[in-house]
Amino acid sequence: MRCPFCANEDTQVKDSRPTEDNSAIRRRRSCSGCGARFTTFERVQLRELTVLKTSGKKVPFERIKLCLLYTSDAADE
């Protein structure tokens, strides 16, 4: 993590805890270069899964299709 005061790349986490609503992690950091302390918040960033078809087309991933594939294979045995 880059220090916002001196742009030093070497910082250390001094304390880490979840926010009140558990939607992020609050980290207290200290810069080894200038000694400044600052807080960062880390949040989960969800990405949409896509499937690349043989034609080159990208389509959204659908979990139900995967489940149906396995349930139909089990029925064939």
Jmol script that loads the backbone (N, CA, C; Angstrom):
load data "model"
ATOM      1  N   MET A   1       0.849  -1.174   0.000  1.00  0.00           N
ATOM      2  CA  MET A   1       0.000   0.000   0.000  1.00  0.00           C
ATOM      3  C   MET A   1       0.891   1.233   0.000  1.00  0.00           C
ATOM      4  N   ARG A   2       0.609   2.164  -0.851  1.00  0.00           N
ATOM      5  CA  ARG A   2       1.395   3.398  -0.959  1.00  0.00           C
ATOM      6  C   ARG A   2       0.937   4.406   0.092  1.00  0.00           C
ATOM      7  N   CYS A   3       1.895   5.023   0.752  1.00  0.00           N
ATOM      8  CA  CYS A   3       1.614   6.057   1.749  1.00  0.00           C
ATOM      9  C   CYS A   3       1.037   7.290   1.040  1.00  0.00           C
ATOM     10  N   PRO A   4      -0.099   7.823   1.501  1.00  0.00           N
ATOM     11  CA  PRO A   4      -0.678   9.003   0.859  1.00  0.00           C
ATOM     12  C   PRO A   4       0.089  10.291   1.143  1.00  0.00           C
ATOM     13  N   PHE A   5       1.023  10.250   2.095  1.00  0.00           N
ATOM     14  CA  PHE A   5       1.763  11.447   2.463  1.00  0.00           C
ATOM     15  C   PHE A   5       3.101  11.573   1.729  1.00  0.00           C
ATOM     16  N   CYS A   6       3.850  10.448   1.638  1.00  0.00           N
ATOM     17  CA  CYS A   6       5.175  10.518   1.016  1.00  0.00           C
ATOM     18  C   CYS A   6       5.321   9.574  -0.182  1.00  0.00           C
ATOM     19  N   ALA A   7       4.278   8.812  -0.522  1.00  0.00           N
ATOM     20  CA  ALA A   7       4.250   7.877  -1.656  1.00  0.00           C
ATOM     21  C   ALA A   7       5.205   6.689  -1.494  1.00  0.00           C
ATOM     22  N   ASN A   8       5.662   6.452  -0.281  1.00  0.00           N
ATOM     23  CA  ASN A   8       6.517   5.293  -0.012  1.00  0.00           C
ATOM     24  C   ASN A   8       5.679   4.020  -0.138  1.00  0.00           C
ATOM     25  N   GLU A   9       6.230   2.993  -0.774  1.00  0.00           N
ATOM     26  CA  GLU A   9       5.508   1.730  -0.974  1.00  0.00           C
ATOM     27  C   GLU A   9       5.562   0.816   0.247  1.00  0.00           C
ATOM     28  N   ASP A  10       6.452   1.084   1.192  1.00  0.00           N
ATOM     29  CA  ASP A  10       6.653   0.205   2.335  1.00  0.00           C
ATOM     30  C   ASP A  10       5.822   0.679   3.532  1.00  0.00           C
ATOM     31  N   THR A  11       4.647   0.070   3.720  1.00  0.00           N
ATOM     32  CA  THR A  11       3.807   0.391   4.871  1.00  0.00           C
ATOM     33  C   THR A  11       3.481  -0.897   5.610  1.00  0.00           C
ATOM     34  N   GLN A  12       3.153  -0.755   6.889  1.00  0.00           N
ATOM     35  CA  GLN A  12       2.839  -1.916   7.715  1.00  0.00           C
ATOM     36  C   GLN A  12       1.444  -1.780   8.297  1.00  0.00           C
ATOM     37  N   VAL A  13       0.726  -2.901   8.376  1.00  0.00           N
ATOM     38  CA  VAL A  13      -0.593  -2.928   9.005  1.00  0.00           C
ATOM     39  C   VAL A  13      -0.398  -3.035  10.508  1.00  0.00           C
ATOM     40  N   LYS A  14      -0.949  -2.091  11.261  1.00  0.00           N
ATOM     41  CA  LYS A  14      -0.835  -2.085  12.717  1.00  0.00           C
ATOM     42  C   LYS A  14      -2.071  -2.673  13.384  1.00  0.00           C
ATOM     43  N   ASP A  15      -3.242  -2.505  12.761  1.00  0.00           N
ATOM     44  CA  ASP A  15      -4.484  -3.016  13.331  1.00  0.00           C
ATOM     45  C   ASP A  15      -5.447  -3.316  12.189  1.00  0.00           C
ATOM     46  N   SER A  16      -6.209  -4.386  12.323  1.00  0.00           N
ATOM     47  CA  SER A  16      -7.147  -4.784  11.289  1.00  0.00           C
ATOM     48  C   SER A  16      -8.420  -5.282  11.950  1.00  0.00           C
ATOM     49  N   ARG A  17      -9.571  -4.735  11.517  1.00  0.00           N
ATOM     50  CA  ARG A  17     -10.846  -5.180  12.076  1.00  0.00           C
ATOM     51  C   ARG A  17     -11.976  -4.916  11.093  1.00  0.00           C
ATOM     52  N   PRO A  18     -13.059  -5.673  11.181  1.00  0.00           N
ATOM     53  CA  PRO A  18     -14.195  -5.441  10.282  1.00  0.00           C
ATOM     54  C   PRO A  18     -14.936  -4.160  10.669  1.00  0.00           C
ATOM     55  N   THR A  19     -15.599  -3.555   9.703  1.00  0.00           N
ATOM     56  CA  THR A  19     -16.421  -2.383   9.993  1.00  0.00           C
ATOM     57  C   THR A  19     -17.659  -2.827  10.759  1.00  0.00           C
ATOM     58  N   GLU A  20     -18.436  -1.873  11.258  1.00  0.00           N
ATOM     59  CA  GLU A  20     -19.611  -2.201  12.071  1.00  0.00           C
ATOM     60  C   GLU A  20     -20.614  -3.071  11.318  1.00  0.00           C
ATOM     61  N   ASP A  21     -20.789  -2.813  10.020  1.00  0.00           N
ATOM     62  CA  ASP A  21     -21.773  -3.582   9.253  1.00  0.00           C
ATOM     63  C   ASP A  21     -21.153  -4.782   8.527  1.00  0.00           C
ATOM     64  N   ASN A  22     -19.882  -5.071   8.802  1.00  0.00           N
ATOM     65  CA  ASN A  22     -19.154  -6.198   8.199  1.00  0.00           C
ATOM     66  C   ASN A  22     -19.076  -6.151   6.679  1.00  0.00           C
ATOM     67  N   SER A  23     -19.178  -4.973   6.098  1.00  0.00           N
ATOM     68  CA  SER A  23     -19.110  -4.857   4.647  1.00  0.00           C
ATOM     69  C   SER A  23     -17.692  -4.568   4.154  1.00  0.00           C
ATOM     70  N   ALA A  24     -16.772  -4.277   5.076  1.00  0.00           N
ATOM     71  CA  ALA A  24     -15.392  -3.953   4.696  1.00  0.00           C
ATOM     72  C   ALA A  24     -14.463  -4.273   5.863  1.00  0.00           C
ATOM     73  N   ILE A  25     -13.168  -4.205   5.580  1.00  0.00           N
ATOM     74  CA  ILE A  25     -12.155  -4.380   6.624  1.00  0.00           C
ATOM     75  C   ILE A  25     -11.413  -3.057   6.764  1.00  0.00           C
ATOM     76  N   ARG A  26     -11.341  -2.570   7.984  1.00  0.00           N
ATOM     77  CA  ARG A  26     -10.648  -1.313   8.290  1.00  0.00           C
ATOM     78  C   ARG A  26      -9.248  -1.660   8.753  1.00  0.00           C
ATOM     79  N   ARG A  27      -8.251  -1.080   8.090  1.00  0.00           N
ATOM     80  CA  ARG A  27      -6.859  -1.345   8.463  1.00  0.00           C
ATOM     81  C   ARG A  27      -6.172  -0.030   8.829  1.00  0.00           C
ATOM     82  N   ARG A  28      -5.526  -0.036  10.000  1.00  0.00           N
ATOM     83  CA  ARG A  28      -4.677   1.087  10.415  1.00  0.00           C
ATOM     84  C   ARG A  28      -3.278   0.747   9.940  1.00  0.00           C
ATOM     85  N   ARG A  29      -2.672   1.659   9.204  1.00  0.00           N
ATOM     86  CA  ARG A  29      -1.345   1.426   8.631  1.00  0.00           C
ATOM     87  C   ARG A  29      -0.366   2.486   9.095  1.00  0.00           C
ATOM     88  N   SER A  30       0.920   2.119   9.035  1.00  0.00           N
ATOM     89  CA  SER A  30       1.993   3.032   9.404  1.00  0.00           C
ATOM     90  C   SER A  30       3.041   2.995   8.300  1.00  0.00           C
ATOM     91  N   CYS A  31       3.515   4.160   7.913  1.00  0.00           N
ATOM     92  CA  CYS A  31       4.532   4.266   6.878  1.00  0.00           C
ATOM     93  C   CYS A  31       5.913   4.186   7.519  1.00  0.00           C
ATOM     94  N   SER A  32       6.765   3.317   6.973  1.00  0.00           N
ATOM     95  CA  SER A  32       8.118   3.195   7.515  1.00  0.00           C
ATOM     96  C   SER A  32       9.015   4.332   7.036  1.00  0.00           C
ATOM     97  N   GLY A  33       8.595   5.041   5.983  1.00  0.00           N
ATOM     98  CA  GLY A  33       9.395   6.150   5.456  1.00  0.00           C
ATOM     99  C   GLY A  33       9.240   7.429   6.252  1.00  0.00           C
ATOM    100  N   CYS A  34       7.985   7.892   6.406  1.00  0.00           N
ATOM    101  CA  CYS A  34       7.760   9.177   7.082  1.00  0.00           C
ATOM    102  C   CYS A  34       7.130   9.012   8.466  1.00  0.00           C
ATOM    103  N   GLY A  35       6.689   7.788   8.809  1.00  0.00           N
ATOM    104  CA  GLY A  35       6.109   7.547  10.127  1.00  0.00           C
ATOM    105  C   GLY A  35       4.638   7.918  10.237  1.00  0.00           C
ATOM    106  N   ALA A  36       4.035   8.371   9.159  1.00  0.00           N
ATOM    107  CA  ALA A  36       2.627   8.771   9.201  1.00  0.00           C
ATOM    108  C   ALA A  36       1.735   7.544   9.388  1.00  0.00           C
ATOM    109  N   ARG A  37       0.583   7.774  10.011  1.00  0.00           N
ATOM    110  CA  ARG A  37      -0.405   6.714  10.182  1.00  0.00           C
ATOM    111  C   ARG A  37      -1.635   7.089   9.367  1.00  0.00           C
ATOM    112  N   PHE A  38      -2.236   6.085   8.745  1.00  0.00           N
ATOM    113  CA  PHE A  38      -3.437   6.326   7.951  1.00  0.00           C
ATOM    114  C   PHE A  38      -4.312   5.083   7.956  1.00  0.00           C
ATOM    115  N   THR A  39      -5.564   5.257   7.568  1.00  0.00           N
ATOM    116  CA  THR A  39      -6.539   4.176   7.579  1.00  0.00           C
ATOM    117  C   THR A  39      -6.943   3.831   6.156  1.00  0.00           C
ATOM    118  N   THR A  40      -7.071   2.531   5.875  1.00  0.00           N
ATOM    119  CA  THR A  40      -7.594   2.083   4.580  1.00  0.00           C
ATOM    120  C   THR A  40      -8.795   1.189   4.838  1.00  0.00           C
ATOM    121  N   PHE A  41      -9.698   1.137   3.862  1.00  0.00           N
ATOM    122  CA  PHE A  41     -10.861   0.264   3.913  1.00  0.00           C
ATOM    123  C   PHE A  41     -10.803  -0.654   2.712  1.00  0.00           C
ATOM    124  N   GLU A  42     -10.922  -1.942   2.951  1.00  0.00           N
ATOM    125  CA  GLU A  42     -10.894  -2.918   1.871  1.00  0.00           C
ATOM    126  C   GLU A  42     -12.268  -3.552   1.746  1.00  0.00           C
ATOM    127  N   ARG A  43     -12.810  -3.501   0.538  1.00  0.00           N
ATOM    128  CA  ARG A  43     -14.118  -4.074   0.274  1.00  0.00           C
ATOM    129  C   ARG A  43     -14.005  -5.149  -0.795  1.00  0.00           C
ATOM    130  N   VAL A  44     -14.871  -6.131  -0.733  1.00  0.00           N
ATOM    131  CA  VAL A  44     -14.908  -7.174  -1.744  1.00  0.00           C
ATOM    132  C   VAL A  44     -15.530  -6.601  -3.006  1.00  0.00           C
ATOM    133  N   GLN A  45     -14.888  -6.856  -4.121  1.00  0.00           N
ATOM    134  CA  GLN A  45     -15.415  -6.407  -5.395  1.00  0.00           C
ATOM    135  C   GLN A  45     -15.793  -7.655  -6.191  1.00  0.00           C
ATOM    136  N   LEU A  46     -17.095  -7.863  -6.338  1.00  0.00           N
ATOM    137  CA  LEU A  46     -17.580  -9.037  -7.048  1.00  0.00           C
ATOM    138  C   LEU A  46     -17.544  -8.794  -8.548  1.00  0.00           C
ATOM    139  N   ARG A  47     -17.095  -9.799  -9.269  1.00  0.00           N
ATOM    140  CA  ARG A  47     -17.047  -9.698 -10.720  1.00  0.00           C
ATOM    141  C   ARG A  47     -18.021 -10.698 -11.315  1.00  0.00           C
ATOM    142  N   GLU A  48     -18.647 -10.299 -12.393  1.00  0.00           N
ATOM    143  CA  GLU A  48     -19.563 -11.199 -13.072  1.00  0.00           C
ATOM    144  C   GLU A  48     -18.755 -12.210 -13.879  1.00  0.00           C
ATOM    145  N   LEU A  49     -19.074 -13.487 -13.723  1.00  0.00           N
ATOM    146  CA  LEU A  49     -18.384 -14.535 -14.466  1.00  0.00           C
ATOM    147  C   LEU A  49     -18.934 -14.617 -15.876  1.00  0.00           C
ATOM    148  N   THR A  50     -18.037 -14.800 -16.845  1.00  0.00           N
ATOM    149  CA  THR A  50     -18.465 -14.950 -18.231  1.00  0.00           C
ATOM    150  C   THR A  50     -17.881 -16.231 -18.803  1.00  0.00           C
ATOM    151  N   VAL A  51     -18.586 -16.767 -19.773  1.00  0.00           N
ATOM    152  CA  VAL A  51     -18.160 -17.984 -20.458  1.00  0.00           C
ATOM    153  C   VAL A  51     -17.796 -17.595 -21.883  1.00  0.00           C
ATOM    154  N   LEU A  52     -16.624 -18.048 -22.336  1.00  0.00           N
ATOM    155  CA  LEU A  52     -16.190 -17.786 -23.695  1.00  0.00           C
ATOM    156  C   LEU A  52     -16.557 -18.996 -24.545  1.00  0.00           C
ATOM    157  N   LYS A  53     -17.494 -18.789 -25.452  1.00  0.00           N
ATOM    158  CA  LYS A  53     -17.956 -19.876 -26.326  1.00  0.00           C
ATOM    159  C   LYS A  53     -16.928 -20.128 -27.424  1.00  0.00           C
ATOM    160  N   THR A  54     -17.020 -21.283 -28.091  1.00  0.00           N
ATOM    161  CA  THR A  54     -16.075 -21.615 -29.174  1.00  0.00           C
ATOM    162  C   THR A  54     -16.200 -20.648 -30.337  1.00  0.00           C
ATOM    163  N   SER A  55     -17.355 -20.012 -30.469  1.00  0.00           N
ATOM    164  CA  SER A  55     -17.549 -19.026 -31.539  1.00  0.00           C
ATOM    165  C   SER A  55     -16.867 -17.698 -31.223  1.00  0.00           C
ATOM    166  N   GLY A  56     -16.385 -17.557 -29.986  1.00  0.00           N
ATOM    167  CA  GLY A  56     -15.750 -16.311 -29.571  1.00  0.00           C
ATOM    168  C   GLY A  56     -16.695 -15.389 -28.823  1.00  0.00           C
ATOM    169  N   LYS A  57     -17.964 -15.756 -28.775  1.00  0.00           N
ATOM    170  CA  LYS A  57     -18.967 -14.933 -28.094  1.00  0.00           C
ATOM    171  C   LYS A  57     -18.845 -15.116 -26.586  1.00  0.00           C
ATOM    172  N   LYS A  58     -19.018 -14.048 -25.840  1.00  0.00           N
ATOM    173  CA  LYS A  58     -18.998 -14.101 -24.374  1.00  0.00           C
ATOM    174  C   LYS A  58     -20.431 -14.013 -23.867  1.00  0.00           C
ATOM    175  N   VAL A  59     -20.777 -14.947 -22.969  1.00  0.00           N
ATOM    176  CA  VAL A  59     -22.118 -14.963 -22.389  1.00  0.00           C
ATOM    177  C   VAL A  59     -21.989 -15.058 -20.867  1.00  0.00           C
ATOM    178  N   PRO A  60     -22.970 -14.517 -20.135  1.00  0.00           N
ATOM    179  CA  PRO A  60     -22.914 -14.612 -18.669  1.00  0.00           C
ATOM    180  C   PRO A  60     -22.988 -16.064 -18.210  1.00  0.00           C
ATOM    181  N   PHE A  61     -22.244 -16.391 -17.152  1.00  0.00           N
ATOM    182  CA  PHE A  61     -22.257 -17.732 -16.574  1.00  0.00           C
ATOM    183  C   PHE A  61     -23.599 -17.969 -15.904  1.00  0.00           C
ATOM    184  N   GLU A  62     -24.185 -19.148 -16.157  1.00  0.00           N
ATOM    185  CA  GLU A  62     -25.443 -19.522 -15.520  1.00  0.00           C
ATOM    186  C   GLU A  62     -25.231 -20.832 -14.767  1.00  0.00           C
ATOM    187  N   ARG A  63     -25.253 -20.747 -13.444  1.00  0.00           N
ATOM    188  CA  ARG A  63     -25.007 -21.900 -12.586  1.00  0.00           C
ATOM    189  C   ARG A  63     -26.034 -23.005 -12.824  1.00  0.00           C
ATOM    190  N   ILE A  64     -27.254 -22.636 -13.119  1.00  0.00           N
ATOM    191  CA  ILE A  64     -28.304 -23.630 -13.309  1.00  0.00           C
ATOM    192  C   ILE A  64     -27.978 -24.570 -14.469  1.00  0.00           C
ATOM    193  N   LYS A  65     -27.324 -24.059 -15.517  1.00  0.00           N
ATOM    194  CA  LYS A  65     -26.955 -24.909 -16.652  1.00  0.00           C
ATOM    195  C   LYS A  65     -25.960 -25.988 -16.217  1.00  0.00           C
ATOM    196  N   LEU A  66     -25.027 -25.621 -15.378  1.00  0.00           N
ATOM    197  CA  LEU A  66     -24.043 -26.576 -14.877  1.00  0.00           C
ATOM    198  C   LEU A  66     -24.725 -27.631 -14.009  1.00  0.00           C
ATOM    199  N   CYS A  67     -25.651 -27.200 -13.165  1.00  0.00           N
ATOM    200  CA  CYS A  67     -26.385 -28.143 -12.310  1.00  0.00           C
ATOM    201  C   CYS A  67     -27.214 -29.099 -13.153  1.00  0.00           C
ATOM    202  N   LEU A  68     -27.867 -28.591 -14.183  1.00  0.00           N
ATOM    203  CA  LEU A  68     -28.678 -29.442 -15.052  1.00  0.00           C
ATOM    204  C   LEU A  68     -27.817 -30.464 -15.787  1.00  0.00           C
ATOM    205  N   LEU A  69     -26.619 -30.079 -16.185  1.00  0.00           N
ATOM    206  CA  LEU A  69     -25.716 -30.987 -16.868  1.00  0.00           C
ATOM    207  C   LEU A  69     -25.369 -32.179 -15.974  1.00  0.00           C
ATOM    208  N   TYR A  70     -25.044 -31.900 -14.706  1.00  0.00           N
ATOM    209  CA  TYR A  70     -24.677 -32.987 -13.803  1.00  0.00           C
ATOM    210  C   TYR A  70     -25.872 -33.831 -13.399  1.00  0.00           C
ATOM    211  N   THR A  71     -27.040 -33.234 -13.258  1.00  0.00           N
ATOM    212  CA  THR A  71     -28.211 -34.025 -12.879  1.00  0.00           C
ATOM    213  C   THR A  71     -28.654 -34.908 -14.043  1.00  0.00           C
ATOM    214  N   SER A  72     -28.503 -34.462 -15.285  1.00  0.00           N
ATOM    215  CA  SER A  72     -28.887 -35.291 -16.424  1.00  0.00           C
ATOM    216  C   SER A  72     -27.875 -36.422 -16.625  1.00  0.00           C
ATOM    217  N   ASP A  73     -26.588 -36.189 -16.332  1.00  0.00           N
ATOM    218  CA  ASP A  73     -25.577 -37.259 -16.411  1.00  0.00           C
ATOM    219  C   ASP A  73     -25.847 -38.345 -15.371  1.00  0.00           C
ATOM    220  N   ALA A  74     -26.271 -37.951 -14.181  1.00  0.00           N
ATOM    221  CA  ALA A  74     -26.557 -38.900 -13.121  1.00  0.00           C
ATOM    222  C   ALA A  74     -27.779 -39.751 -13.478  1.00  0.00           C
ATOM    223  N   ALA A  75     -28.741 -39.139 -14.173  1.00  0.00           N
ATOM    224  CA  ALA A  75     -29.948 -39.857 -14.554  1.00  0.00           C
ATOM    225  C   ALA A  75     -29.648 -40.877 -15.647  1.00  0.00           C
ATOM    226  N   ASP A  76     -28.630 -40.616 -16.477  1.00  0.00           N
ATOM    227  CA  ASP A  76     -28.288 -41.525 -17.576  1.00  0.00           C
ATOM    228  C   ASP A  76     -27.609 -42.800 -17.073  1.00  0.00           C
ATOM    229  N   GLU A  77     -26.999 -42.767 -15.893  1.00  0.00           N
ATOM    230  CA  GLU A  77     -26.255 -43.936 -15.383  1.00  0.00           C
ATOM    231  C   GLU A  77     -27.146 -44.972 -14.780  1.00  0.00           C
TER     232      GLU A  77
END
end "model"
wireframe off; spacefill off
backbone 0.3
color backbone group
